[in-house]
């Protein structure tokens, strides 16, 4: 679970304008933060299969958003990939 401060930082770093909270860029940034937090949890708790299933769903959701962003706006996609440090 992301704290409010971490969530606000992620939103501000990926937002296209001041009140942007729902663009694909922001959604991908939030999902990436949640994925990182859950991956840390799963390293400590390797038998937590319910959380592992949630992690896989988040990864699939992020991949879907990335695919949409790549087809709709290649420039934003490339910038976001570099900013978040994701593989292409």
ChimeraX commands (.cxc) that place a marker at each C-alpha (Angstrom):
marker #1 position 0.00,0.00,0.00 radius 0.5
marker #1 position 1.41,3.36,-0.99 radius 0.5
marker #1 position 1.36,6.11,1.59 radius 0.5
marker #1 position -0.31,9.39,0.71 radius 0.5
marker #1 position 3.03,11.17,0.44 radius 0.5
marker #1 position 4.49,8.57,-1.94 radius 0.5
marker #1 position 1.30,8.64,-3.98 radius 0.5
marker #1 position 1.38,12.44,-4.29 radius 0.5
marker #1 position 5.04,12.36,-5.34 radius 0.5
marker #1 position 4.28,9.77,-8.02 radius 0.5
marker #1 position 1.32,11.80,-9.29 radius 0.5
marker #1 position 3.32,15.04,-9.43 radius 0.5
marker #1 position 6.22,13.39,-11.23 radius 0.5
marker #1 position 4.05,11.92,-13.99 radius 0.5
marker #1 position 1.20,14.44,-14.27 radius 0.5
marker #1 position 0.71,16.26,-17.56 radius 0.5
marker #1 position -0.90,19.28,-15.85 radius 0.5
marker #1 position -1.66,20.47,-12.32 radius 0.5
marker #1 position -4.95,18.64,-11.78 radius 0.5
marker #1 position -4.03,15.47,-13.66 radius 0.5
marker #1 position -4.75,12.33,-11.65 radius 0.5
marker #1 position -6.10,9.91,-14.23 radius 0.5
marker #1 position -3.96,10.03,-17.35 radius 0.5
marker #1 position -2.20,6.82,-18.39 radius 0.5
marker #1 position 1.12,8.36,-17.31 radius 0.5
marker #1 position -0.10,8.84,-13.75 radius 0.5
marker #1 position -1.78,5.44,-13.60 radius 0.5
marker #1 position 1.41,3.72,-14.76 radius 0.5
marker #1 position 3.49,5.64,-12.20 radius 0.5
marker #1 position 1.11,4.66,-9.38 radius 0.5
marker #1 position 1.03,1.03,-10.46 radius 0.5
marker #1 position 4.83,0.98,-10.60 radius 0.5
marker #1 position 5.01,2.26,-7.04 radius 0.5
marker #1 position 2.51,-0.31,-5.83 radius 0.5
marker #1 position 4.37,-3.08,-7.67 radius 0.5
marker #1 position 7.66,-2.09,-6.02 radius 0.5
marker #1 position 6.08,-2.08,-2.55 radius 0.5
marker #1 position 4.42,-5.45,-3.10 radius 0.5
marker #1 position 7.62,-6.98,-4.49 radius 0.5
marker #1 position 9.42,-5.97,-1.27 radius 0.5
marker #1 position 6.63,-7.59,0.74 radius 0.5
marker #1 position 6.85,-10.81,-1.26 radius 0.5
marker #1 position 10.61,-11.06,-0.74 radius 0.5
marker #1 position 9.97,-11.14,3.01 radius 0.5
marker #1 position 6.88,-13.37,2.71 radius 0.5
marker #1 position 7.47,-15.86,-0.12 radius 0.5
marker #1 position 4.43,-18.00,0.72 radius 0.5
marker #1 position 1.90,-15.16,0.42 radius 0.5
marker #1 position 0.22,-16.43,-2.71 radius 0.5
marker #1 position -2.80,-14.12,-2.49 radius 0.5
marker #1 position -0.55,-11.06,-2.68 radius 0.5
marker #1 position 1.41,-12.68,-5.49 radius 0.5
marker #1 position -1.80,-12.97,-7.49 radius 0.5
marker #1 position -2.51,-9.28,-6.88 radius 0.5
marker #1 position 1.02,-8.44,-8.02 radius 0.5
marker #1 position 0.53,-10.33,-11.27 radius 0.5
marker #1 position -2.75,-8.51,-11.87 radius 0.5
marker #1 position -1.06,-5.13,-11.31 radius 0.5
marker #1 position 1.76,-6.03,-13.69 radius 0.5
marker #1 position -0.76,-7.04,-16.35 radius 0.5
marker #1 position -2.73,-3.82,-15.79 radius 0.5
marker #1 position 0.44,-1.72,-16.08 radius 0.5
marker #1 position 1.40,-3.56,-19.26 radius 0.5
marker #1 position -2.03,-2.78,-20.73 radius 0.5
marker #1 position -1.68,0.92,-19.88 radius 0.5
marker #1 position 1.84,0.98,-21.34 radius 0.5
marker #1 position 0.64,-0.61,-24.57 radius 0.5
marker #1 position -2.14,1.97,-24.85 radius 0.5
marker #1 position 0.26,4.84,-24.18 radius 0.5
marker #1 position 2.73,3.49,-26.73 radius 0.5
marker #1 position 0.13,3.41,-29.48 radius 0.5
marker #1 position -1.50,6.72,-28.62 radius 0.5
marker #1 position 1.49,8.92,-27.72 radius 0.5
marker #1 position 4.97,7.54,-28.40 radius 0.5
marker #1 position 6.75,10.64,-27.03 radius 0.5
marker #1 position 5.06,10.41,-23.60 radius 0.5
marker #1 position 5.68,6.65,-23.58 radius 0.5
marker #1 position 9.43,7.01,-24.14 radius 0.5
marker #1 position 9.74,9.77,-21.55 radius 0.5
marker #1 position 7.83,7.75,-18.94 radius 0.5
marker #1 position 9.87,4.60,-19.56 radius 0.5
marker #1 position 13.08,6.54,-18.98 radius 0.5
marker #1 position 11.71,8.32,-15.90 radius 0.5
marker #1 position 10.47,5.14,-14.21 radius 0.5
marker #1 position 13.40,2.98,-15.32 radius 0.5
marker #1 position 11.23,0.33,-16.96 radius 0.5
marker #1 position 12.34,-2.01,-19.71 radius 0.5
marker #1 position 10.85,-1.64,-23.17 radius 0.5
marker link #1:1,2 radius 0.2
marker link #1:2,3 radius 0.2
marker link #1:3,4 radius 0.2
marker link #1:4,5 radius 0.2
marker link #1:5,6 radius 0.2
marker link #1:6,7 radius 0.2
marker link #1:7,8 radius 0.2
marker link #1:8,9 radius 0.2
marker link #1:9,10 radius 0.2
marker link #1:10,11 radius 0.2
marker link #1:11,12 radius 0.2
marker link #1:12,13 radius 0.2
marker link #1:13,14 radius 0.2
marker link #1:14,15 radius 0.2
marker link #1:15,16 radius 0.2
marker link #1:16,17 radius 0.2
marker link #1:17,18 radius 0.2
marker link #1:18,19 radius 0.2
marker link #1:19,20 radius 0.2
marker link #1:20,21 radius 0.2
marker link #1:21,22 radius 0.2
marker link #1:22,23 radius 0.2
marker link #1:23,24 radius 0.2
marker link #1:24,25 radius 0.2
marker link #1:25,26 radius 0.2
marker link #1:26,27 radius 0.2
marker link #1:27,28 radius 0.2
marker link #1:28,29 radius 0.2
marker link #1:29,30 radius 0.2
marker link #1:30,31 radius 0.2
marker link #1:31,32 radius 0.2
marker link #1:32,33 radius 0.2
marker link #1:33,34 radius 0.2
marker link #1:34,35 radius 0.2
marker link #1:35,36 radius 0.2
marker link #1:36,37 radius 0.2
marker link #1:37,38 radius 0.2
marker link #1:38,39 radius 0.2
marker link #1:39,40 radius 0.2
marker link #1:40,41 radius 0.2
marker link #1:41,42 radius 0.2
marker link #1:42,43 radius 0.2
marker link #1:43,44 radius 0.2
marker link #1:44,45 radius 0.2
marker link #1:45,46 radius 0.2
marker link #1:46,47 radius 0.2
marker link #1:47,48 radius 0.2
marker link #1:48,49 radius 0.2
marker link #1:49,50 radius 0.2
marker link #1:50,51 radius 0.2
marker link #1:51,52 radius 0.2
marker link #1:52,53 radius 0.2
marker link #1:53,54 radius 0.2
marker link #1:54,55 radius 0.2
marker link #1:55,56 radius 0.2
marker link #1:56,57 radius 0.2
marker link #1:57,58 radius 0.2
marker link #1:58,59 radius 0.2
marker link #1:59,60 radius 0.2
marker link #1:60,61 radius 0.2
marker link #1:61,62 radius 0.2
marker link #1:62,63 radius 0.2
marker link #1:63,64 radius 0.2
marker link #1:64,65 radius 0.2
marker link #1:65,66 radius 0.2
marker link #1:66,67 radius 0.2
marker link #1:67,68 radius 0.2
marker link #1:68,69 radius 0.2
marker link #1:69,70 radius 0.2
marker link #1:70,71 radius 0.2
marker link #1:71,72 radius 0.2
marker link #1:72,73 radius 0.2
marker link #1:73,74 radius 0.2
marker link #1:74,75 radius 0.2
marker link #1:75,76 radius 0.2
marker link #1:76,77 radius 0.2
marker link #1:77,78 radius 0.2
marker link #1:78,79 radius 0.2
marker link #1:79,80 radius 0.2
marker link #1:80,81 radius 0.2
marker link #1:81,82 radius 0.2
marker link #1:82,83 radius 0.2
marker link #1:83,84 radius 0.2
marker link #1:84,85 radius 0.2
marker link #1:85,86 radius 0.2
marker link #1:86,87 radius 0.2
marker link #1:87,88 radius 0.2
view
